[in-house]
Amino acid sequence: MSWLVTGGAGFIGSALCHYLAEATDDRIVVIDKLTYAGNRQSLSSLEMDGRLELIQADITDFPMMTEIVEKSAPRSIFHLAAETHVDRSIDGPANFVSTNVAGTCAMLEAARNYHSGLADSAKDAFRFVHVSTDEVFGSLGDTGTFSETTPYAPSSPYSASKAGADHLVRAWFNTYGLPVIVSNCSNNYGLRQFPEKLIPLMILKCLSGQSLPVYGQGLNVRDWLHADDHARALLLMAQKGEPGETYCVGGGAERTNIWIVETICRLMDERYPENAPHNRLIEYVDDRPGHDYRYAIDATKINMSLGWAPSRDFEAGLAETVDWYLSNEQWWKPLQDRVYAGERLGSGT
Ligand SMILES: NC(=O)c1ccc[n+]([C@@H]2O[C@H](COP(=O)([O-])OP(=O)(O)OC[C@H]3O[C@@H](n4cnc5c(N)ncnc54)[C@H](O)[C@@H]3O)[C@@H](O)[C@H]2O)c1
């Protein structure tokens, strides 16, 4: 049997594929459209080992999804394919609705058809693990945390499209009995993240001596989760998670954006002293429209029911991430040249 991973050529999807290859003996089939955010290089070692098959396809293509799901005969599906950058959703929301909402609907229908034809033991073991975000809950003030019972209040076109997808996923459980699981996780960091997101963007801008744009006052808070810890949580959900349940997954590492940028500057000072101090490059710019102030996760439920807790120390993980970008220019340079050179996105004008 196999694991089917949508969006496997993206940041978290590729971390999940590497983890599945390490932790299980099953084959991995990836469905990925290879949009600007998908990178085949992130999976090349697994493809070369014959552990993984990458199928380039669009999740909104329902007949194609039906065919791939039937042929790959997965024990479970991990659904990660999505348009994911909040700033791009401000500039062009339509793709987000198409992929995140209509694409999720196509995956659910393909999964439902497949699941209904399974023998009893495979049917009982099957899970559709939908990877969502804590952004569906909106914004916190200075105190409190999100949990599985927090009402939805998305702010951006991105988080609204993810919220729409989450509601569809739960409807497929309530209406059709498809054994779904929803994971709402906090901001991920780690290796192979497309350099439009805060951490890799700042590392690469430090490296080229460009200014480091910090939105507003830099005081927005995110709860950082290593993608490898997240991958471990997702496999546990597929193996032991209760159908119909939601799990909130957080790294327990709340930091302001300015703390992240200052820390990256310090790490870069140690590695590139000739350009130090890098924090002279910090430039405060207009805030993102509708910018949520703070996210933080209460991960008690997944801890108590599945025995999961984050294992990575944030400072050490951040230093490892900086080192990975410094020694993997062949991974990110073509993206800068062909796809995204670091310009401001999502100003809303
Ligand atoms: N990165 C985070 O901090 C974070 C936090 C919470 C939740 N999530 C969720 O986790 C999932 C993965 O996020 P990521 O950061 O790895 O994203 P990513 O942007 O790095 O990767 C997304 C992948 O989906 C693929 N894709 C996009 N549209 C597609 C389509 N129509 N058909 C098939 N493939 C398509 C892309 O090619 C890419 O490989 C997403 O669902 C996202 O909403 C991410």
The ligand as a Tripos MOL2 file, in Angstrom:
@<TRIPOS>MOLECULE
LIG
   44    48     1     0     0
SMALL
NO_CHARGES

@<TRIPOS>ATOM
      1 N1          3.6810   26.9320    6.1360 N.am      1 LIG1
      2 C1          2.9740   27.1310    7.2280 C.2       1 LIG1
      3 O1          3.4610   27.7800    8.1720 O.2       1 LIG1
      4 C2          1.5910   26.5400    7.3810 C.ar      1 LIG1
      5 C3          0.9380   26.7250    8.6000 C.ar      1 LIG1
      6 C4         -0.3190   26.1650    8.7610 C.ar      1 LIG1
      7 C5         -0.9040   25.4390    7.7380 C.ar      1 LIG1
      8 N2         -0.2630   25.2800    6.5500 N.ar      1 LIG1
      9 C6         -0.9130   24.4790    5.5180 C.3       1 LIG1
     10 O2         -0.0450   23.4030    5.2110 O.3       1 LIG1
     11 C7         -0.1710   23.0540    3.8370 C.3       1 LIG1
     12 C8          1.1990   23.0690    3.1770 C.3       1 LIG1
     13 O3          1.7620   24.3710    3.3370 O.3       1 LIG1
     14 P1          3.2170   24.7120    2.7820 P.3       1 LIG1
     15 O4          3.7410   25.8150    3.6150 O.co2     1 LIG1
     16 O5          3.9810   23.4780    2.6120 O.co2     1 LIG1
     17 O6          2.8300   25.3120    1.3560 O.3       1 LIG1
     18 P2          3.6920   25.4800    0.0280 P.3       1 LIG1
     19 O7          3.1550   26.7010   -0.6200 O.co2     1 LIG1
     20 O8          5.1490   25.3950    0.3250 O.co2     1 LIG1
     21 O9          3.3070   24.1980   -0.8250 O.3       1 LIG1
     22 C9          2.0440   24.0160   -1.4170 C.3       1 LIG1
     23 C10         2.1780   22.9370   -2.4710 C.3       1 LIG1
     24 O10         0.8820   22.7370   -3.0640 O.3       1 LIG1
     25 C11         1.0610   22.6500   -4.4760 C.3       1 LIG1
     26 N3         -0.1900   23.0970   -5.1200 N.ar      1 LIG1
     27 C12        -0.7160   24.3480   -5.1280 C.ar      1 LIG1
     28 N4         -1.8400   24.3670   -5.8330 N.ar      1 LIG1
     29 C13        -2.0540   23.1050   -6.2820 C.ar      1 LIG1
     30 C14        -3.0700   22.4870   -7.0560 C.ar      1 LIG1
     31 N5         -4.1090   23.1910   -7.5410 N.pl3     1 LIG1
     32 N6         -2.9790   21.1650   -7.3090 N.ar      1 LIG1
     33 C15        -1.9300   20.4370   -6.8360 C.ar      1 LIG1
     34 N7         -0.9270   20.9690   -6.1170 N.ar      1 LIG1
     35 C16        -0.9940   22.2900   -5.8340 C.ar      1 LIG1
     36 C17         2.2350   23.5520   -4.7940 C.3       1 LIG1
     37 O11         2.8310   23.2340   -6.0270 O.3       1 LIG1
     38 C18         3.1460   23.2980   -3.5970 C.3       1 LIG1
     39 O12         4.0310   22.2350   -3.8470 O.3       1 LIG1
     40 C19        -1.1510   24.0470    3.2260 C.3       1 LIG1
     41 O13        -2.4090   23.4380    3.1480 O.3       1 LIG1
     42 C20        -1.1520   25.2070    4.2060 C.3       1 LIG1
     43 O14        -2.3770   25.8780    4.1970 O.3       1 LIG1
     44 C21         0.9800   25.8360    6.3460 C.ar      1 LIG1
@<TRIPOS>BOND
     1     1     2 1
     2     2     3 2
     3     2     4 1
     4     4     5 ar
     5     4    44 ar
     6     5     6 ar
     7     6     7 ar
     8     7     8 ar
     9     8     9 1
    10     8    44 ar
    11     9    10 1
    12     9    42 1
    13    10    11 1
    14    11    12 1
    15    11    40 1
    16    12    13 1
    17    13    14 1
    18    14    15 2
    19    14    16 1
    20    14    17 1
    21    17    18 1
    22    18    19 2
    23    18    20 1
    24    18    21 1
    25    21    22 1
    26    22    23 1
    27    23    24 1
    28    23    38 1
    29    24    25 1
    30    25    26 1
    31    25    36 1
    32    26    27 ar
    33    26    35 ar
    34    27    28 ar
    35    28    29 ar
    36    29    30 ar
    37    29    35 ar
    38    30    31 1
    39    30    32 ar
    40    32    33 ar
    41    33    34 ar
    42    34    35 ar
    43    36    37 1
    44    36    38 1
    45    38    39 1
    46    40    41 1
    47    40    42 1
    48    42    43 1
@<TRIPOS>SUBSTRUCTURE
     1 LIG1         1 GROUP 0 **** ****
